[in-house]
Amino acid sequence: MLLALIASEPGRGRTGHAEFASPPALAKLPVILLAVILLLIAGLAGGMFMIWGKLSALSTLAAREAGGGAEAGRAKPEEIKPVVSLDTFIVNLADPGGSRYLRVTMDLEAEGKAAADEIGKRVPQMRDAVLMILPAKRYADISTLEGKTALREEIIGALNGMLGSAAISRIFFKEFVIQ
């Protein structure tokens, strides 16, 4: 009889053990979890927004202090100087076996209009000077960035020595192929 009374009590199942949760309480659980997750995401988003604002303000302030303001941060465009183009050079390199060659096309940047006119008058002599420099190079000498930069400086020195002044400020390699 005692078992019948326990089994008939509300909240107890057929076995007489208490039930853990009723079906309406289980239906509310996903809604509560979703609300907690959304609140967590909203909190993180708000925190990130505040941090982002402070970091961007600090970087703007640092840029102003380093550059002396927004106007100082802008670089002035470089003055366009006259350029004289030379025809393509194809030479054998000084490697053992002579199987490698260099094909290079370059432009010479002159210091001014008068220097460009002088360079234009002396193109054959300048091509000859470049043709004396290029075949003396080996693949290992000019295959790296440092090697190309050294070659550029050597050519500028030789050509400016021929002109008698620093008429050529830079050399631009339009084509530089080693095979």
C-alpha positions, 0 to 999 in steps of 0.5 A: 500500500505504501508503494501505491501511495509513493507511485501516486504522488505528483512528480514521481514516475511509475518506478517511484523515483523523482523525475528530473525535469518536466518537458516545458522546462526542457523547451526553455533551455535552448532559448536561455542558452541562446540569450546568454550567448548573444549577450556574451557576443554583444559584450565582446563586440562592444569591448572590441569597438572601444579598444579599436577606437583607442588604438586608432586614436593612439596611432593617429597621435603617434603619426602626427608627433613623428611626422609633424602633422598631416601635411608633413606625412605627405611626400612631395612628388619627385621631380621628373627629369629627362630620360635618355633610352639606350638600345638593348645590349646582348653580351656573353658573360665572363663565366667559364665555358661562355654559355651564359649571356646577358640581355639588358635594356636601360634608360639614363636619367639626366640631371637636366635638359642640357645634360640630356642633350649632351648624353644624346650627342655621345650615345655611341661612346656611352654604348661602347663604355657599357659594352666594356663593362658588361662582358667582364661580369660573371653570373655570380656578380650580377645575379643578386640585387646587390650585384645589380645595384653595384653594376648600376653604380659602376656604369653611372661612374663610368658614364659620368667620368666620360661626360666630365660631370655628374650628368647621369643621376640614375639608371633604370633597367627596363630589361635584365635577363640572364640566361 
